[in-house]
Amino acid sequence: MTKNDWFPNNEWFPGEDSSPKRPFPPFPFRINKGLLLAGGAALLFFVLLPVLAEFYTDYLWYDTEGYSSVFWTRLLARLPLFGAGFLLYAAFLWLNLSAARRNLRALYPEQEGLLGARAAGFAVAAAALFLGFSNGAAMTGEWTMVLRYFHGTPFGEADPIFGQDIGFYVFGLPFWRFLHAKALNIVFLCLVTAGGAYAAFLLPRNRDLASLVVPAKMRNHLALIASAGAFLWSAGYLLDRYDLLFSPTGVVFGAGYTDVHAELLALNVLAVLSALLGLSLLVSLLRKTWKFSLGLAGLVLVTGVLLRGVYPAVVQKYFVEPNEFDREKRFIEYNIEATLKAYGLSDITLRTVTPDDSITWENVEQNRDTIDNIRLWDHAPLLRSYKQLQEIRTYYDFSNVDIDRYTFDGKYRQVMLSPRELDLKGMQNPTWINTRLEFTHGYGIVMNPVNEVAGSGLPRLWVRDLPPRTEVPLSITRPEIYYGEKPSSYIFVGTTVREFDYPMGDSNVRTTYEGKGGVPMGTLFRRILYAIRFADFKILFSDVFTENSRVKYHQNIRERLTRVAPFLYFDRDPYLVVSEGRLVWMQDAYTAADRYPYSQPVSLGRGQGINYIRNSVKATVDAYDGTMKFFVSDPDDPVLKAWSGVFPGLFRPLSEMPSGLKAHLRYPQDLFSIQSEIYRIYHMSDANTFYNKEDVWDRSSSGDKKGILEAYYVNMRLVGEEKSEFVLITPFMPVNRDNMIAWMAGRSDGDNYGQLLVYQFPKQKLIYGPSQVEALTNQNSEISAQLSLWSQRGSAVIRGNMTVVPVGNGILYVQPLYLRAENSELPELRRVITSTGGRVVWGETLEESLLRLIGSSDGRPSLPQPPAGMATPRPARPEGESPALSLLAREASDAWDAARKALREDDWEKYGREMKKLESVLKEMLEISAQN
């Protein structure tokens, strides 16, 4: 077979002798209809059917959860984008290729057999449809940006350079950039396809490119496309002007002196020159102005190099740098003002206080609500204790510890708690029945006060065991946890198999799900769909399903909330709340943007950066039935207003949140970390101070625990307030120094929710920082000797995080210390280190440590510091004081536990002392009993 067999008339080789037209050869093989039908059936079963099953089951999930409007909005928002992209790309490319084909037919009539064939028309249409489909599909990913533009609201603030509302940059500029990029893409594709078609006919006929002559029809077609490209290029320069407000190259983020006085000039000039180039290319369609257009194109290139490269460098080096602060002062002020507004720091309350040298016992008594809520349990040791004491079975797990506050018997107490979630990885026999039907949920919580210790240095558990037993007036009527923080798969409830509830002796308590969570799947059709979706055909053939059966999936709370509101950023630490007998997850959510002019950006990891954030949403998820609710906590946020327009009915006012949940709102930790990181630099509101970086603060520690000091929640009475409240605080140190210069608090209670306070200390007075107190602790001979002794005996010494607590007008430092035996995973709280005014002591309890530190209010001297390794003696009670038998019983229990531990450690001296103490307590109990 020769080339003439495939290309009759030699259309691809003009100039050669043409032979008579012959039809195309027959297709090499015949199509088997049965094979075609089998292939279609396979395509339907293996590709289309799973896609349709996933699509429909997704709809069922959204509909069951009450958010079908979100499902349809997310779907239907993509269709107009796809349709617009498909039509625009396909139409312009079809017109472009049709014009090229028409020009080629006119220029090369000898190729009519090829260009005029129906197949050529089909090829043009197919190319346009393919490019239209692929580019239209790519545009659907921008549905959130487009919808946000059409529902955007003004911020009510203007940028200082162009006077545009901030909403233009957050909502409008990304949209116009999107349209501009797509228009340029269409022009580029048109230029490439038309140019390629023309080159395929021109180049084989013109071996010498120097003598290449482009026919007028081709030239005019390409000039028209290039003209459109030049006008779009001009529009791009106009949009680039606004991007100067996000320049990262100056002294501060945002447009600097060089950007405004050199870059802006260059962009304006280039925009005009590019528009003139586009105009000259249009004129060339009527008159021969090719040389002028080429010269203008060269001028655009040279101007770009000179005005955007050389000129800004000259301005920066010889005009700005010799007088940098004077030139950049107003731009620094723009950056400071915008950054504080964007991160919600413009209304921060700043107070300057001069702390006392140390706290007194009077301060302790006046701030009992603060002292009684100082946290002695760190997350890691407490989580280990939970796991060892309360996991009960291998298929339960505690994955995190939350901090919250509750009011019990009129007392405002800070607590730590953790849900007992189901962990199927710990199952010994993970059959389909066990993992899908029987073991479906976790059960109950563990709760302890932050500052109390039971016998042997273990946490005192207020809520524990299965079913939950409580020592406080806290009712838990629905302890089952079907939705939590664990990764989820899928389970079935309401089947003929009764679910495992919790272990009880030699048998197990079982239950049947009574909630509304999950998708009803009693029909055969739905069972088929879910069998296909999960690739689990046991669903189809099992006989356990009834008309009341439901399937639960997307049980992880973050996953659930993200599917409903993917545009929100969620805090890393959801926390569990007991409200009206139910377990409810609270999840803080943020609206954010990265186009706030002049605002300093921060990184969220994985290449994500933002420079505007608000905690605008509080989301809740019921742990039993998975009900999701989104409450608006910042109704003035313009970004949230835009999303409320996109998804009407998704958000509820905060006033609709039940009071039992509202009492547990807290300042979110992720937001506080971002704000404190920004504020450590941007508290310098004076431009000159900011420029010189004279007063930069730090949040890192240089002690044994190097790294960023995490913010922590504490119940405390703020300076000038009448009662304690739940606040999130963090200390600040001067950069490269260890003394404390300030601390920040985020308030969480009542009408004060969301307020930020900063207490700043005078620079001329030394206020010890956490690292310095830790160094003083290490220098204490008695403490260091005892720590060394414990380490030599095989016990692991775990030093907890140091808490800095303002008490009255002084500062108290508290650090718990834990011991863990070499062959045990159960840490025990053994000492509490306290410090104030540069003095460091420790004791077995916080109260004892405070007595040793500052003495008592009645003038009694503080307890002497015992020698290393000595047990703490029981303080003598005042004459006539008869403690309750329950208190004496606890003392007896503690003494007995200490004696047993000393016996295990072969510490006979301590064993004798503790047994004498136990004997003394028992005698006192007998005396009281005899009197009664």
Secondary structure by P-SEA (a helix, b strand, c coil): ccccccccccccccccccccccccccccccccaaaaaaaaaaaaaccaaaaaaaaaaaaaaaaaaccaaaaaaaaaaaaaaaaaaaaaaaaaaaaaaaaaaaaaaaaccccccccccaaaaaaaaaaaaaaaaaaaaaaccaaaaaaaaaacccccccccccccccccccccaaaaaaaaaaaaaaaaaaaaaaaaaaaaaccccccccccccccaaaaaaaaaaaaaaaaaaaaaaaaaaaacccccccccccccccccccaaaaaaaaaaaaaaaaaaaaaaacccaaaaaaaaaaaaaaaaaaccccaaaaaaaccccccccccaaaaaaaaaaaaaaaaccccbbbbbbbbcccccaaaaaaaaaaaaccccccaaaaaaaaaaccccccccccccccccccccccccccbbbbbbccccccccccccccccccccccccbbbbccccccccccccccccccccccccccccccccccccccbbbbbbccccbbbbccccccbbbbbccccccccccccaaaaaaaaaaaccccccccccccccbbbbccccaaaaaaaacccbbbbccccccccccbbbbbbbbbbbbcccccbbbbbcccccccccccccbbbbbccccbbbbbbbcccccaaaaaaaaaccccccccccccaaaaaaccccaaaaaaaaaaacccccccaaaaaaccbbbbccccccccccbbbbbbbcccccccbbbbbccccccccccccccbbbbbbcccccccbbbbbbccccbbbbcaaaaaaaaaacaaaaaaaaaaaaabbbbbbcbbbbbbcccbbbbbbbbbbbccccccccccbbbbbcccbbbbcccaaaaaaaccccccccccccccccccccccccccccccccaaaaaaaaaaaaaaaaaaaaacaaaaaaaaaaaaaaaaaaaaaaaaac
